[in-house]
Amino acid sequence: MDIKQILIQYWGYSHFRPKQEEIIQAVLEGKDTLALLPTGGGKSITYQIPALKMEGLCLVITPLIALMKDQVANLKKRKIEAIAIYSGMNAHETEIAWNQCTHGTAKFLYLSPERLSNPNFINRIPQLKINLIAVDEAHCISQWGYDFRPSYLNISELRQYLPKVPILALTATATADVVKDIQDKLQFKKHNVIWQTFNRSNLVYFVSFEEDKMGTLLRMMNKQSGSGIVYVRNRRKAAEIATFLVKNGISAVHYHAGLDGSDRDRRQADWMQGEVRIMVATNAFGMGIDKPDVRFVVHLDLPDNLEAYFQEAGRAGRDQQKAFAVLLWEKKDISELQKNFESSYPPIETIKNVYQALGNYYRLAVGSGKGESFDFDLIDFSHHYNFQPKLVYTALKFLERQFYLVLNEGVHSPTMIQIRLTGNDLYKFQVANSRYDIFIKFLLRTYSGLFDGLVRISLSQIAKSFNSEAKQVHLMLESLHKLEVINYQPEKTKPQLTYIEERLPLNDLRISPEIYKNRKAVAKNCLKTVIDYTTTANKCRNQLLLAYFGESIGARCGKCDVCLRRNNAALSELEFDYVVEIIKPILSTKRLLLDELLYEVNWDDVNNLLAAVSWLHDNDKIREDDQNRLYWNYDKN
């Protein structure tokens, strides 16, 4: 079956999106490839289709448990076998998953980068018949990236075990430095980048200084039709703004990582299906969002970096129709951004204190804990030890970068069970333990497939049948689990914290000052680019964003807030550029009054010349000294 037939059979599409087919062909030819496709560009198909065409198993490396689950669910809907192994699974679940990969029909295995150095995985590599290594969120491997994760450096170690297997690295955003670094770190045999332009011609970028953000937001909602997303920095603000919109007659809900998993799923589904118009969210909202008719994305807080902004803004206009990416800001936003930056880099001594408290929190003895996973409640831990939650989070991220632990996001896992005893052994257990007999019979009558694998159950429904409480059902299941009759996996909604190394004595904890310094320098540069993008008033927004990602387009977009103001100068782009070419050298070498400048330029159409000078002055390209003489401002070059 050729790749287009696979596309039609499993996805129902008759044509590939731009660059997809080129990337797939490169993989089938055995070439290491870095694919840069913007958010919504269909990255997953570029590894899924070649993996289906080739014999063997595709290893997919991704840092997000939620993304693993989402991808596995989507593949299974298409009748394609896929497995995910992640922290939080117990030994029995993991063993079942490995067996499905080595002896079953699975075509895709999703792993976190941390698991690649696990001896259990390394010993199984020869049995897995891996045909492709797909690295999602590949920018995480680059020290120049905004989201560097040391665990991604483990990926290159696969080369010694799988020297002939091609690597396909995927990311939505990467600067020129990151593009090179990804290929070097993954040990590409030959550099090979296939990228789709970052230019979203249907997307209009607007940045506006507003003292009344809420009033502006409300006017925008009433003026602009269609669904939208409003991004804010914290959970409290998400709830407040959603409430504000609802009180003003606009259908809205809020979304953040602190909500119950089923609640998040329901709110996302309501928004996706058009039951709710506006989603007010933190950056926790975004994974797997492919709603085509989003007409606007509004940021009410400044993002930490342009990569995140570009991806979030890019969730508008997936249907290729006109859409808006709007950033509203005020002066205090910049100072808050700078304050957040400083608080994100606590002293090394503070990071060590958090590590020490964490071991005490879980009652881990020094030398224990390696490979163990725990539910992690950030707020509870912070209150317990009188830490600021943000300080704790950033400290844990530094510990993660030093390979001591890993913190995975909160993902909703439903309550699941599997019966471990075979028929005769189970019968003997029931006879010998009559208090469990009726309960086990009920489970067998109510749920099918309990001997084959984990099956989702409902504690509340079981409790209702026994005229009991969910807590009592939980205790019964927990007892059966301890007796090794069943495998019981309680519902999980909290983030998972996993110790990569055993708990160390505090004196043995090493945090590299050099890594600390380098990461802070990268983050500071990200901060600067966000502030520059926000405050500029004389450069096309689209050109600014594309230049950040190393792409250059000659023409202005003509639609962003900067271009619209410039268009009001009533000159064509060619005329405007010509005027600037004349004025800039003059005002760069001497200061002139307006009349003197007009005389020296000697332009036939004085009105157009005045319009151009006025625009340049309004946008701070030209300034006046205390004697009203004009000069060129190189700070705004």
ABEGO torsion letter per residue (X at the ends): XBAAAAAAAAAGBABBBBGAAAAAAAAAAGBBBBBBBBBGAGAAAAAAAAAAABBEBBBBBBABAAAAAAAAAAAAAAGBBBBBBBBGBBAAAAAAAAAAAAABABABBBBBAAAAABAAAAAAAAAAGBABBBBBGAAAABAABAABBAAAAAAAAAAAABAABBBBBBBABBBAAAAAAAAAAAGBABBBBBBBBABBAABBBBBBBBABAAAAAAAAAAABBEBBBBBBABAAAAAAAAAAAAAAGBBBBBBBAABBAAAAAAAAAAAAAGABABBBBBAABGBGBABAABABBBBABBBABAAAAAAAAAABGAAGBBBBBBBBBBAAAAAAAAAAAAAABBBAAAAAAAAAAAAAAAGBBBGBGBGBBBBBBAAAAAAAAGBBAAAAAAAAAAAAAAGABBBBBBBBBBBBBBBABBAAAAAAAAAABAAAAAAAAAAAAABBGAAAEBBBBBAAAAAAAAGBBAAAAAAAAAAAAAAGABBBBBBBABBBBBBABBBBBAAABBBBAAAAAAAAAAAAAAAAAAAAAAABAABBAAAAAAAAAGBBBABBAGABAAAAAAAAAGBBAAAAAAAAAAAAAAAAABBBBAAAAAAAAGBABAAAAAAAAAAAAAAGABBBBAAGBBBBBAAAX
